[in-house]
Amino acid sequence: MNKSKVGLVLSVVLLFASCSEDGTDELPSVSVTFDFSHSWDGQSVTSDDLNTIQFTNANGEELSVQLLRYLVSDITFENENGEVITVDDYNLVDLTRGTGLSYATEEVIPIGNYTNVSFTFGFDNEDNQDGVYLDLNSASWNVPAVLGGGYHYMQLEGRFINNTSMETGYQYHAIRAVDNSGAEQRFQDTFFTVNLGPMTIKEGTEVEVGMNIAEWFKDPNQWNLNILGSMLMPNFDAQVMMYENGQGVFSLENVQ
């Protein structure tokens, strides 16, 4: 999805090209496709696996996944000379609806070897501007003004068996951390960079990025859904804990 800010022209932060032997020709440039897959500690998770209590988190709670969608943005390619291309774009991955699972960059990338490819989980502060993305507004992805505005980074919801053996719902929503306890709002950044490592980009390159959903509940903060199962958006400490747990969630699964 494009960043559809009014009056903003999409641009690549820095575009480089290498020359051929005659010094005049640029290397071919291609679109790169990113495929997003999901698992629970090695068990594949697709839309067919939703709405059934069949997973167990690190705290021993049995749970289901009913809704999972999250935002990735600013895919970045760094070459061996330290030059960087940032694709000024975003993609809303929605496992529940089966949308955004495959995303092809609209900006083309010069073929060649890259020392690192990365993306941002959520929006950085420059991009996290309240109300400006029409498609995200339509997806009810907004964060209320009382919590600082902008947009969600992730919505993960389902049901779990609580400590009274009753089935109840949970809402694990990630946003920029906000503290409303003082006279003025205090914020802490909770977007983060996912480094996929080196790769070679060529015609038809597809990059598979995996999310281990179980990691959101595991490390370094073992998640107790009986305590932290709802009302997490205004919970500053919980948002910071989500940020910390998110560091090990994504991995590079395959490049072809």
Short mmCIF file of the C-alpha atoms (twelve columns), coordinates in Angstrom:
data_MODEL
# 
_entry.id   MODEL 
# 
loop_
_atom_site.group_PDB 
_atom_site.id 
_atom_site.type_symbol 
_atom_site.label_atom_id 
_atom_site.label_alt_id 
_atom_site.label_comp_id 
_atom_site.label_asym_id 
_atom_site.label_seq_id 
_atom_site.Cartn_x 
_atom_site.Cartn_y 
_atom_site.Cartn_z 
_atom_site.pdbx_PDB_model_num 
ATOM 1   C CA . MET A 1   0.000   0.000   0.000   1 
ATOM 2   C CA . ASN A 2   1.272   3.484   -0.803  1 
ATOM 3   C CA . LYS A 3   1.648   6.183   1.810   1 
ATOM 4   C CA . SER A 4   -1.256  8.250   0.511   1 
ATOM 5   C CA . LYS A 5   -0.440  11.522  2.266   1 
ATOM 6   C CA . VAL A 6   -2.182  14.464  0.599   1 
ATOM 7   C CA . GLY A 7   0.267   16.291  -1.642  1 
ATOM 8   C CA . LEU A 8   3.122   13.884  -0.944  1 
ATOM 9   C CA . VAL A 9   4.964   12.371  -3.867  1 
ATOM 10  C CA . LEU A 10  6.396   8.925   -3.227  1 
ATOM 11  C CA . SER A 11  10.182  8.981   -3.290  1 
ATOM 12  C CA . VAL A 12  13.122  6.726   -2.646  1 
ATOM 13  C CA . VAL A 13  15.347  8.155   0.070   1 
ATOM 14  C CA . LEU A 14  18.543  7.442   -1.831  1 
ATOM 15  C CA . LEU A 15  18.704  5.762   -5.236  1 
ATOM 16  C CA . PHE A 16  21.993  4.447   -6.518  1 
ATOM 17  C CA . ALA A 17  23.070  2.822   -9.730  1 
ATOM 18  C CA . SER A 18  26.275  1.113   -10.804 1 
ATOM 19  C CA . CYS A 19  27.730  1.625   -14.249 1 
ATOM 20  C CA . SER A 20  28.698  -0.956  -16.822 1 
ATOM 21  C CA . GLU A 21  32.114  -1.208  -18.417 1 
ATOM 22  C CA . ASP A 22  31.431  1.679   -20.785 1 
ATOM 23  C CA . GLY A 23  30.477  3.853   -17.793 1 
ATOM 24  C CA . THR A 24  27.075  4.805   -19.154 1 
ATOM 25  C CA . ASP A 25  24.605  1.964   -18.572 1 
ATOM 26  C CA . GLU A 26  22.796  1.462   -15.278 1 
ATOM 27  C CA . LEU A 27  22.213  -1.964  -13.793 1 
ATOM 28  C CA . PRO A 28  18.686  -3.295  -14.333 1 
ATOM 29  C CA . SER A 29  16.257  -2.608  -11.496 1 
ATOM 30  C CA . VAL A 30  13.494  -4.937  -10.367 1 
ATOM 31  C CA . SER A 31  10.581  -5.116  -7.987  1 
ATOM 32  C CA . VAL A 32  11.156  -7.357  -4.957  1 
ATOM 33  C CA . THR A 33  8.352   -9.492  -3.511  1 
ATOM 34  C CA . PHE A 34  8.020   -10.089 0.236   1 
ATOM 35  C CA . ASP A 35  5.901   -13.016 1.435   1 
ATOM 36  C CA . PHE A 36  4.799   -13.148 5.078   1 
ATOM 37  C CA . SER A 37  4.306   -16.527 6.749   1 
ATOM 38  C CA . HIS A 38  3.283   -17.350 10.318  1 
ATOM 39  C CA . SER A 39  3.953   -20.082 12.832  1 
ATOM 40  C CA . TRP A 40  3.651   -21.027 16.486  1 
ATOM 41  C CA . ASP A 41  7.010   -22.436 17.605  1 
ATOM 42  C CA . GLY A 42  7.472   -24.328 14.353  1 
ATOM 43  C CA . GLN A 43  3.803   -25.176 13.752  1 
ATOM 44  C CA . SER A 44  2.539   -23.434 10.625  1 
ATOM 45  C CA . VAL A 45  -0.365  -21.039 11.205  1 
ATOM 46  C CA . THR A 46  -2.699  -20.056 8.368   1 
ATOM 47  C CA . SER A 47  -6.203  -18.624 8.271   1 
ATOM 48  C CA . ASP A 48  -7.491  -22.217 8.520   1 
ATOM 49  C CA . ASP A 49  -5.996  -22.452 12.033  1 
ATOM 50  C CA . LEU A 50  -7.835  -19.462 13.455  1 
ATOM 51  C CA . ASN A 51  -10.691 -19.423 15.985  1 
ATOM 52  C CA . THR A 52  -9.723  -22.706 17.639  1 
ATOM 53  C CA . ILE A 53  -8.027  -22.923 21.050  1 
ATOM 54  C CA . GLN A 54  -5.011  -25.023 20.089  1 
ATOM 55  C CA . PHE A 55  -1.907  -23.061 21.111  1 
ATOM 56  C CA . THR A 56  -0.162  -22.858 24.499  1 
ATOM 57  C CA . ASN A 57  1.930   -19.836 25.440  1 
ATOM 58  C CA . ALA A 58  5.060   -19.742 27.604  1 
ATOM 59  C CA . ASN A 59  2.914   -19.084 30.672  1 
ATOM 60  C CA . GLY A 60  0.979   -22.314 30.088  1 
ATOM 61  C CA . GLU A 61  -2.242  -20.651 28.932  1 
ATOM 62  C CA . GLU A 62  -4.184  -22.315 26.144  1 
ATOM 63  C CA . LEU A 63  -5.369  -19.842 23.555  1 
ATOM 64  C CA . SER A 64  -6.627  -19.210 20.040  1 
ATOM 65  C CA . VAL A 65  -5.799  -16.609 17.422  1 
ATOM 66  C CA . GLN A 66  -8.855  -14.973 15.876  1 
ATOM 67  C CA . LEU A 67  -7.367  -11.753 14.497  1 
ATOM 68  C CA . LEU A 68  -3.800  -11.016 13.450  1 
ATOM 69  C CA . ARG A 69  -2.819  -8.017  11.402  1 
ATOM 70  C CA . TYR A 70  0.265   -5.822  11.556  1 
ATOM 71  C CA . LEU A 71  2.035   -3.045  9.667   1 
ATOM 72  C CA . VAL A 72  5.463   -3.137  8.030   1 
ATOM 73  C CA . SER A 73  7.029   -0.094  6.391   1 
ATOM 74  C CA . ASP A 74  10.218  1.437   4.980   1 
ATOM 75  C CA . ILE A 75  11.860  -1.657  3.512   1 
ATOM 76  C CA . THR A 76  15.533  -0.751  3.235   1 
ATOM 77  C CA . PHE A 77  18.362  -2.126  1.105   1 
ATOM 78  C CA . GLU A 78  22.019  -1.351  1.953   1 
ATOM 79  C CA . ASN A 79  24.769  -2.218  -0.509  1 
ATOM 80  C CA . GLU A 80  28.432  -3.025  -0.024  1 
ATOM 81  C CA . ASN A 81  29.405  0.644   -0.370  1 
ATOM 82  C CA . GLY A 82  27.086  1.682   2.453   1 
ATOM 83  C CA . GLU A 83  24.594  3.253   0.047   1 
ATOM 84  C CA . VAL A 84  20.962  2.850   1.061   1 
ATOM 85  C CA . ILE A 85  17.639  2.625   -0.740  1 
ATOM 86  C CA . THR A 86  14.530  3.009   1.432   1 
ATOM 87  C CA . VAL A 87  11.189  2.110   -0.144  1 
ATOM 88  C CA . ASP A 88  8.868   4.817   1.181   1 
ATOM 89  C CA . ASP A 89  5.849   2.542   1.373   1 
ATOM 90  C CA . TYR A 90  3.952   0.265   3.771   1 
ATOM 91  C CA . ASN A 91  2.001   -2.957  3.837   1 
ATOM 92  C CA . LEU A 92  -0.781  -4.065  6.169   1 
ATOM 93  C CA . VAL A 93  -0.500  -7.832  6.661   1 
ATOM 94  C CA . ASP A 94  -3.857  -9.357  7.595   1 
ATOM 95  C CA . LEU A 95  -3.693  -13.093 8.270   1 
ATOM 96  C CA . THR A 96  -7.386  -13.237 9.172   1 
ATOM 97  C CA . ARG A 97  -8.570  -11.905 5.811   1 
ATOM 98  C CA . GLY A 98  -5.655  -13.274 3.824   1 
ATOM 99  C CA . THR A 99  -4.598  -9.862  2.515   1 
ATOM 100 C CA . GLY A 100 -1.151  -8.315  2.392   1 
ATOM 101 C CA . LEU A 101 0.523   -11.703 2.754   1 
ATOM 102 C CA . SER A 102 2.458   -11.030 -0.448  1 
ATOM 103 C CA . TYR A 103 3.757   -7.550  -1.172  1 
ATOM 104 C CA . ALA A 104 5.773   -6.378  -4.188  1 
ATOM 105 C CA . THR A 105 7.686   -3.109  -3.923  1 
ATOM 106 C CA . GLU A 106 6.457   -0.464  -6.345  1 
ATOM 107 C CA . GLU A 107 9.881   1.177   -6.337  1 
ATOM 108 C CA . VAL A 108 12.403  -0.915  -8.250  1 
ATOM 109 C CA . ILE A 109 15.712  -1.995  -6.745  1 
ATOM 110 C CA . PRO A 110 18.992  -2.337  -8.694  1 
ATOM 111 C CA . ILE A 111 20.035  -5.968  -8.972  1 
ATOM 112 C CA . GLY A 112 23.117  -6.965  -7.030  1 
ATOM 113 C CA . ASN A 113 24.431  -7.924  -3.610  1 
ATOM 114 C CA . TYR A 114 23.206  -6.200  -0.465  1 
ATOM 115 C CA . THR A 115 24.826  -6.401  2.954   1 
ATOM 116 C CA . ASN A 116 21.497  -5.994  4.742   1 
ATOM 117 C CA . VAL A 117 17.801  -5.795  3.974   1 
ATOM 118 C CA . SER A 118 15.508  -4.554  6.718   1 
ATOM 119 C CA . PHE A 119 12.052  -3.169  7.435   1 
ATOM 120 C CA . THR A 120 10.279  -1.266  10.193  1 
ATOM 121 C CA . PHE A 121 7.636   -2.954  12.320  1 
ATOM 122 C CA . GLY A 122 4.908   -0.325  12.491  1 
ATOM 123 C CA . PHE A 123 5.570   3.289   11.553  1 
ATOM 124 C CA . ASP A 124 8.464   5.476   12.632  1 
ATOM 125 C CA . ASN A 125 7.529   8.871   14.059  1 
ATOM 126 C CA . GLU A 126 7.876   10.664  10.732  1 
ATOM 127 C CA . ASP A 127 5.330   8.376   9.107   1 
ATOM 128 C CA . ASN A 128 3.008   7.891   12.094  1 
ATOM 129 C CA . GLN A 129 0.905   10.943  11.302  1 
ATOM 130 C CA . ASP A 130 -2.668  10.999  12.516  1 
ATOM 131 C CA . GLY A 131 -5.423  10.369  9.978   1 
ATOM 132 C CA . VAL A 132 -3.498  10.809  6.727   1 
ATOM 133 C CA . TYR A 133 -3.608  7.296   5.254   1 
ATOM 134 C CA . LEU A 134 -7.002  6.774   3.695   1 
ATOM 135 C CA . ASP A 135 -6.779  2.994   3.387   1 
ATOM 136 C CA . LEU A 136 -5.657  2.586   7.001   1 
ATOM 137 C CA . ASN A 137 -8.473  4.869   8.112   1 
ATOM 138 C CA . SER A 138 -10.929 2.616   6.293   1 
ATOM 139 C CA . ALA A 139 -9.390  -0.405  8.041   1 
ATOM 140 C CA . SER A 140 -10.068 1.205   11.460  1 
ATOM 141 C CA . TRP A 141 -6.345  1.161   12.112  1 
ATOM 142 C CA . ASN A 142 -6.300  4.549   13.851  1 
ATOM 143 C CA . VAL A 143 -5.226  5.181   17.447  1 
ATOM 144 C CA . PRO A 144 -7.483  7.538   19.462  1 
ATOM 145 C CA . ALA A 145 -6.200  11.074  20.021  1 
ATOM 146 C CA . VAL A 146 -6.234  10.551  23.793  1 
ATOM 147 C CA . LEU A 147 -3.529  7.918   23.216  1 
ATOM 148 C CA . GLY A 148 -1.506  10.154  20.929  1 
ATOM 149 C CA . GLY A 149 -3.155  9.476   17.581  1 
ATOM 150 C CA . GLY A 150 -1.379  7.872   14.671  1 
ATOM 151 C CA . TYR A 151 -1.854  4.209   13.889  1 
ATOM 152 C CA . HIS A 152 -1.656  0.729   15.368  1 
ATOM 153 C CA . TYR A 153 1.418   -1.388  14.757  1 
ATOM 154 C CA . MET A 154 -0.366  -4.682  15.403  1 
ATOM 155 C CA . GLN A 155 -3.692  -6.151  16.463  1 
ATOM 156 C CA . LEU A 156 -3.558  -9.698  17.850  1 
ATOM 157 C CA . GLU A 157 -6.756  -11.038 19.384  1 
ATOM 158 C CA . GLY A 158 -8.287  -14.340 20.391  1 
ATOM 159 C CA . ARG A 159 -9.602  -16.297 23.352  1 
ATOM 160 C CA . PHE A 160 -7.843  -18.132 26.176  1 
ATOM 161 C CA . ILE A 161 -8.601  -20.343 29.158  1 
ATOM 162 C CA . ASN A 162 -8.182  -18.131 32.212  1 
ATOM 163 C CA . ASN A 163 -7.172  -19.064 35.764  1 
ATOM 164 C CA . THR A 164 -10.776 -19.963 36.622  1 
ATOM 165 C CA . SER A 165 -10.927 -22.409 33.681  1 
ATOM 166 C CA . MET A 166 -13.257 -20.062 31.797  1 
ATOM 167 C CA . GLU A 167 -12.851 -19.109 28.149  1 
ATOM 168 C CA . THR A 168 -12.423 -15.362 27.745  1 
ATOM 169 C CA . GLY A 169 -11.067 -12.904 25.196  1 
ATOM 170 C CA . TYR A 170 -7.726  -11.139 24.973  1 
ATOM 171 C CA . GLN A 171 -6.602  -8.123  22.916  1 
ATOM 172 C CA . TYR A 172 -2.863  -7.748  22.343  1 
ATOM 173 C CA . HIS A 173 -2.622  -4.414  20.497  1 
ATOM 174 C CA . ALA A 174 0.741   -2.713  19.856  1 
ATOM 175 C CA . ILE A 175 1.003   1.084   19.476  1 
ATOM 176 C CA . ARG A 176 3.519   3.791   20.400  1 
ATOM 177 C CA . ALA A 177 3.788   3.709   24.199  1 
ATOM 178 C CA . VAL A 178 2.006   6.633   25.885  1 
ATOM 179 C CA . ASP A 179 1.895   7.668   29.536  1 
ATOM 180 C CA . ASN A 180 -1.081  9.862   30.438  1 
ATOM 181 C CA . SER A 181 -0.423  9.905   34.181  1 
ATOM 182 C CA . GLY A 182 1.217   13.350  34.239  1 
ATOM 183 C CA . ALA A 183 0.230   16.852  33.196  1 
ATOM 184 C CA . GLU A 184 1.561   16.163  29.686  1 
ATOM 185 C CA . GLN A 185 1.612   12.999  27.604  1 
ATOM 186 C CA . ARG A 186 4.894   11.117  27.609  1 
ATOM 187 C CA . PHE A 187 5.767   8.874   24.681  1 
ATOM 188 C CA . GLN A 188 8.301   6.137   24.058  1 
ATOM 189 C CA . ASP A 189 9.065   4.729   20.629  1 
ATOM 190 C CA . THR A 190 8.029   1.113   20.186  1 
ATOM 191 C CA . PHE A 191 8.485   0.664   16.441  1 
ATOM 192 C CA . PHE A 192 11.588  -1.366  15.670  1 
ATOM 193 C CA . THR A 193 13.834  -2.407  12.803  1 
ATOM 194 C CA . VAL A 194 13.876  -6.016  11.632  1 
ATOM 195 C CA . ASN A 195 17.213  -6.897  10.020  1 
ATOM 196 C CA . LEU A 196 16.973  -9.756  7.540   1 
ATOM 197 C CA . GLY A 197 20.696  -9.840  6.717   1 
ATOM 198 C CA . PRO A 198 22.554  -9.988  3.407   1 
ATOM 199 C CA . MET A 199 20.948  -11.129 0.177   1 
ATOM 200 C CA . THR A 200 21.290  -10.981 -3.579  1 
ATOM 201 C CA . ILE A 201 18.554  -9.215  -5.521  1 
ATOM 202 C CA . LYS A 202 17.824  -10.428 -9.034  1 
ATOM 203 C CA . GLU A 203 14.878  -10.668 -11.390 1 
ATOM 204 C CA . GLY A 204 11.996  -12.465 -9.668  1 
ATOM 205 C CA . THR A 205 13.471  -12.390 -6.153  1 
ATOM 206 C CA . GLU A 206 10.993  -13.445 -3.458  1 
ATOM 207 C CA . VAL A 207 11.786  -12.970 0.222   1 
ATOM 208 C CA . GLU A 208 9.870   -15.002 2.811   1 
ATOM 209 C CA . VAL A 209 9.615   -13.351 6.232   1 
ATOM 210 C CA . GLY A 210 8.334   -15.487 9.087   1 
ATOM 211 C CA . MET A 211 6.554   -14.407 12.270  1 
ATOM 212 C CA . ASN A 212 6.637   -16.770 15.248  1 
ATOM 213 C CA . ILE A 213 3.460   -15.633 17.019  1 
ATOM 214 C CA . ALA A 214 4.455   -17.471 20.202  1 
ATOM 215 C CA . GLU A 215 7.396   -15.098 20.694  1 
ATOM 216 C CA . TRP A 216 5.026   -12.203 21.468  1 
ATOM 217 C CA . PHE A 217 4.228   -14.025 24.723  1 
ATOM 218 C CA . LYS A 218 7.655   -15.401 25.549  1 
ATOM 219 C CA . ASP A 219 10.936  -13.544 25.732  1 
ATOM 220 C CA . PRO A 220 12.186  -11.582 27.601  1 
ATOM 221 C CA . ASN A 221 8.771   -11.053 29.200  1 
ATOM 222 C CA . GLN A 222 6.719   -14.164 29.941  1 
ATOM 223 C CA . TRP A 223 3.190   -12.952 29.274  1 
ATOM 224 C CA . ASN A 224 0.387   -13.658 31.740  1 
ATOM 225 C CA . LEU A 225 -2.900  -13.140 29.906  1 
ATOM 226 C CA . ASN A 226 -4.802  -13.213 33.200  1 
ATOM 227 C CA . ILE A 227 -3.025  -9.961  34.109  1 
ATOM 228 C CA . LEU A 228 -2.237  -8.506  30.669  1 
ATOM 229 C CA . GLY A 229 -5.115  -9.645  28.505  1 
ATOM 230 C CA . SER A 230 -6.946  -6.408  27.730  1 
ATOM 231 C CA . MET A 231 -6.748  -2.613  28.004  1 
ATOM 232 C CA . LEU A 232 -3.126  -2.744  26.859  1 
ATOM 233 C CA . MET A 233 -3.148  0.297   24.572  1 
ATOM 234 C CA . PRO A 234 -3.131  2.833   27.453  1 
ATOM 235 C CA . ASN A 235 -0.716  0.648   29.455  1 
ATOM 236 C CA . PHE A 236 2.704   2.264   28.968  1 
ATOM 237 C CA . ASP A 237 4.669   -0.574  30.607  1 
ATOM 238 C CA . ALA A 238 2.827   -3.245  28.608  1 
ATOM 239 C CA . GLN A 239 3.636   -1.486  25.337  1 
ATOM 240 C CA . VAL A 240 7.319   -1.379  26.240  1 
ATOM 241 C CA . MET A 241 7.182   -5.088  27.098  1 
ATOM 242 C CA . MET A 242 5.603   -5.831  23.692  1 
ATOM 243 C CA . TYR A 243 8.423   -3.883  22.034  1 
ATOM 244 C CA . GLU A 244 10.969  -5.991  23.919  1 
ATOM 245 C CA . ASN A 245 9.258   -9.282  23.053  1 
ATOM 246 C CA . GLY A 246 8.949   -8.261  19.417  1 
ATOM 247 C CA . GLN A 247 12.716  -8.283  18.870  1 
ATOM 248 C CA . GLY A 248 12.730  -12.052 18.325  1 
ATOM 249 C CA . VAL A 249 9.429   -12.448 16.504  1 
ATOM 250 C CA . PHE A 250 10.529  -12.099 12.860  1 
ATOM 251 C CA . SER A 251 13.052  -14.120 10.885  1 
ATOM 252 C CA . LEU A 252 14.214  -14.580 7.326   1 
ATOM 253 C CA . GLU A 253 12.829  -17.920 6.166   1 
ATOM 254 C CA . ASN A 254 13.833  -18.088 2.519   1 
ATOM 255 C CA . VAL A 255 15.121  -16.084 -0.465  1 
ATOM 256 C CA . GLN A 256 14.575  -17.334 -3.990  1 
# 
